[in-house]
């Protein structure tokens, strides 16, 4: 069994995050949407690009839940994606990339897999 190792990117301080919303974090050429879901006391990170029209918009999307599944809706196209798995919840075949998130000593970290 191969263990996945993450490089942890310090994304922001907890107090700098938008409550029940998202912010965009740039890592090299990659844009990552970071969400602080205060109603659930949970953090999520996904790609920022909506796969529908290739717009960098997901960090500005609305977050909520479908039953118990946390989701984000693209502000332009209303496509919804699971914040846990990246699966499109709107019935489309597209999906988004998700990242692990951890909080330590007031800093929010996003796990970036090193390239092989």
C-alpha positions as CSV (number, residue, x, y, z in Angstrom):
1,X,0.0,0.0,0.0
2,X,1.4,3.4,-1.0
3,X,0.9,6.3,1.4
4,X,0.1,9.7,-0.1
5,X,2.2,12.5,1.3
6,X,1.0,16.0,1.2
7,X,3.0,19.2,1.2
8,X,1.1,21.6,3.4
9,X,0.6,25.1,2.0
10,X,-0.1,27.7,4.6
11,X,-3.2,29.3,3.0
12,X,-4.4,31.9,5.6
13,X,-5.0,32.6,9.2
14,X,-8.4,31.4,10.6
15,X,-9.5,35.0,11.3
16,X,-8.8,36.0,7.7
17,X,-11.3,33.4,6.2
18,X,-14.8,34.4,5.2
19,X,-17.4,32.8,7.4
20,X,-19.7,30.5,5.5
21,X,-18.0,31.5,2.2
22,X,-14.8,31.1,0.2
23,X,-11.5,32.7,-0.7
24,X,-9.1,32.0,-3.5
25,X,-5.5,30.9,-2.7
26,X,-2.9,30.9,-5.5
27,X,-0.2,28.2,-5.5
28,X,2.1,28.5,-8.5
29,X,-0.2,28.5,-11.5
30,X,-3.0,26.7,-9.6
31,X,-6.0,28.5,-8.0
32,X,-7.6,26.8,-4.9
33,X,-10.9,27.7,-3.5
34,X,-10.9,27.5,0.4
35,X,-14.2,27.4,2.2
36,X,-14.9,27.9,5.9
37,X,-18.3,26.3,6.6
38,X,-18.9,27.8,10.1
39,X,-22.3,26.3,10.5
40,X,-20.6,22.9,10.3
41,X,-17.3,24.0,11.9
42,X,-15.5,22.5,8.8
43,X,-13.0,23.5,6.2
44,X,-12.9,22.4,2.6
45,X,-10.7,23.1,-0.4
46,X,-11.3,22.5,-4.1
47,X,-10.0,23.7,-7.4
48,X,-11.3,27.3,-8.1
49,X,-12.0,26.6,-11.8
50,X,-15.6,25.7,-12.6
51,X,-15.3,22.9,-15.2
52,X,-18.5,24.0,-17.1
53,X,-17.2,27.2,-18.7
54,X,-13.6,27.1,-17.4
55,X,-14.1,30.2,-15.2
56,X,-12.2,30.8,-11.9
57,X,-15.3,31.3,-9.9
58,X,-15.9,28.6,-7.3
59,X,-14.4,30.5,-4.4
60,X,-17.2,33.0,-4.9
61,X,-19.9,30.3,-5.0
62,X,-22.6,29.8,-2.4
63,X,-22.1,26.9,0.1
64,X,-24.8,24.9,1.7
65,X,-25.9,21.3,2.1
66,X,-28.0,18.8,0.3
67,X,-29.3,16.4,3.0
68,X,-26.0,16.1,4.9
69,X,-23.6,16.6,1.9
70,X,-21.8,20.0,2.0
71,X,-21.7,21.6,-1.4
72,X,-20.7,24.7,-3.4
73,X,-22.7,26.2,-6.3
74,X,-20.9,28.0,-9.1
75,X,-22.1,31.7,-9.0
76,X,-22.4,31.8,-12.8
77,X,-23.8,28.4,-13.8
78,X,-25.4,27.1,-10.6
79,X,-23.7,23.8,-11.1
80,X,-23.3,22.2,-7.6
81,X,-20.3,20.1,-6.4
82,X,-19.7,18.1,-3.3
83,X,-17.1,19.7,-1.1
84,X,-16.1,16.2,0.2
85,X,-15.7,14.4,-3.1
86,X,-15.8,17.0,-5.9
87,X,-18.6,15.1,-7.6
88,X,-21.1,17.2,-9.6
89,X,-24.4,17.1,-7.8
90,X,-26.3,18.6,-10.7
91,X,-26.4,15.5,-12.7
92,X,-23.4,16.3,-15.0
93,X,-20.4,14.1,-15.7
94,X,-17.9,16.8,-14.6
95,X,-16.2,16.8,-11.2
96,X,-13.7,19.1,-9.4
97,X,-10.5,18.4,-7.6
98,X,-10.6,18.5,-3.8
99,X,-7.8,18.9,-1.3
100,X,-7.3,18.0,2.4
101,X,-7.4,20.9,4.9
102,X,-6.1,21.1,8.4
103,X,-5.9,23.9,11.0
104,X,-3.0,24.2,13.4
105,X,-2.2,27.1,15.8
106,X,-4.6,29.4,14.0
107,X,-3.3,28.7,10.5
108,X,-5.2,27.0,7.8
109,X,-3.2,24.6,5.6
110,X,-4.2,23.0,2.3
111,X,-2.6,19.7,1.4
112,X,-0.9,19.8,-2.0
113,X,0.3,16.4,-3.4
114,X,3.8,16.6,-4.8
115,X,4.1,16.0,-8.5
116,X,5.7,12.7,-9.5
